[in-house]
């Protein structure tokens, strides 16, 4: 990546239009490799620590709002509206891991939403359990892929405008973190987009 950056900056001399195009490809591929490596390292760390929860009393709604705030800029850059409907919902959970699993869901929802779309995050209590819904209005998940979305390294269709495809680890890690909390995650039927529910 450093070499590609030096070339792009003209450190080694001026580039032709074709050379600039090739350097741009090098830079993009470098970023993709870095992300894959980081995801693999996260995978190893997550699997090693999956059952080591540091539980504490917390408000799931507060964690969800914090995650939504972290994605405001990314959403705003594509005029995507983040709607949070969260009621105080107590739980005894690992704050960092709860944040990671919600971050994965919201990140995917924003990434797969069309420009000007809406992502809805709902937090409530149902039958004595905390319940989080993350809903987008994107293209949804193809019927033949619904059983595979939580598989390690499964990658669905590219998101709108996505130059670098994901690693296929996000939802698999999310499912493992939910299971560690003795919870469940499911992909619900939706007329448009994708609707994930964590309990």
N, C-alpha and C positions, 0 to 999 in steps of 0.2 A: 504494500500500500504506500509506503514512503517513497519508493522509486517512482511509482505512478504519479504521486503528488508532485514530485520534483519535475517530472516530464511535463505535466499539465501546467505547472507554474512557469515553464519556459527556462528553467535553470540550465538545461543543456542546449538551449538555443530555440529559435522559433520553430513551430510545428505547422505542417500543412493541414488543411481541413481533414484529409483522410487520416493523418497521424493523430490528430486530436480525437477523432472518432474512435480509433483503436485504443488510445489512452483512456478514454471514457469507459470503454468495455473492460479494460484492465482494472480500473478503479472500482467499477461495479462488482466485478468478480471477486476482487479483494475483500470488499465489504461483505459479500455473500459468504465467503470462506470464513471470515472472522465470526459472523453470526452463527454459522454452523458449528464452529469450534466452541463458541460460548454456550450454545444450546447443549452440545454434548457434555461439556463440563457441568452445566447446570443439571443435566440429566443424572450424571454420576453422583453429584452432591445430593440431589433430591432423593434418588433411590437409596443412598446410604443413610440418609437422615429421615426417611419417610415416616417411620414410626416413632421418632423422637419428638413428640409434641410438647411444647411448653405452654400448657393451657392456662388461661386466666379468664376471669369474668370480663366480658366486653359487650359492646353494643354493635351488632352486625350492621345496623343502619349507618353508624358513624364510619365504620371501615368502608362500606360501599360508597359513601359520599366522598371519602378521601380518594378512593380509586377513580371515581368519576372526575374529580378535580384534576387528577394527574393526566387525564386524557383530554382535557378541555382544548388545549392548543392544537393537538392533532385533529380533533373533531372540527374545530373552528376553521382550520386551514382548508377544509372541504365543505364548509357550511353545514356540517352535520350537527343536529341538535341532540344534546344529552338530556334526557328527562329522568329525574330520580324521584321515585315515589317510595320513601323509606320511613317506616314507623319504628320507634324504639323497639329493638328486638334483642333481648339478652341471650347470650350463649356463653358456654365455657369452652373456649377454643384457643388455638395458637394464632395470635394476631398476625404474625409475619406470613404464616402459611395460608391463612384465610385471605390475606391481602393478595398473595401470589395467585391463588386460584381465581379470585375475582378479577384481578388484573388481566389474566389470560383471557377470560371470557369477554371482558369489555374491550380489550385490544382487538380481538377477533371481530367483534361486532362493529367496531369503528372501521376496521380495515375492509370489511365486506359490505359496508353500507354505501349506497350510491351518493353522489354529491347532492347536498341539500336534504338528505334523509334524516331519520330519527333513530336513536338508540334509546331504549327504555330499560331502566334498572329498577326493579321493584324488590322491596324487602318487607317481609311480613312474618307472622307466626301462623302455623297451621298444624293442628293436632299435636301441640306441644313441641313442635320443632321449628327452628328458624328456616325460613324459605326465601331464596333469592332467585329472581327471574331476570334474565338478560335477553332482550329481544331486539333484533335488528330488522330492517326492511329491505335487506339485500336480496340476492338471487336465491337464497336458501341452500339447502344441501340436497343433492340429487338422491332420489330414493335408494338407488343401488349403493350409495355411500353411507347411508344412515347407520349401518351396523359397524362401519369401519372408522368413524371419526375419532374414537377414543383409542385406536390402535397406535402403538409406537411407530413413528416415522411415516404415518399416513398423511398424504398431502392432497387436498381436494383441488378444485379449480382455483385459478389465480383470482385474487381480489381485483376490483376495478382499479386500473392504473398501477397495479403492483408490478414493480420491475424485478424485485427479488422475491422468489417464492419462499415461504416459511419452511422450517425444518421438519414439521410434523410431530413435534414434541409437546406443544402447548397443551392440547386437550388431554393427551395421555398423562402428563404430569398433573393436570387439574384433577383428573379422575382419581389418581393415586392419593392426592392430598385430601380429597373428599372422603375416600375410603378410610384413610388414617383417622379421620374425625368420626368414623362410624356413620357416615352419611351416604347420600346417594346423589347421582347426577343423571339427568335424562334429557334427551332431545325430544321436545314435544312437537306435535303436529302444529303447523302454522300455515295460514293461507298464503302469506308472503314472508320471506326472510327466514331466519333461524330463531328458535326459542329454546334456550337452555334453562333448566330449573335445577337448583341445588337445594337439598334439604339436609 
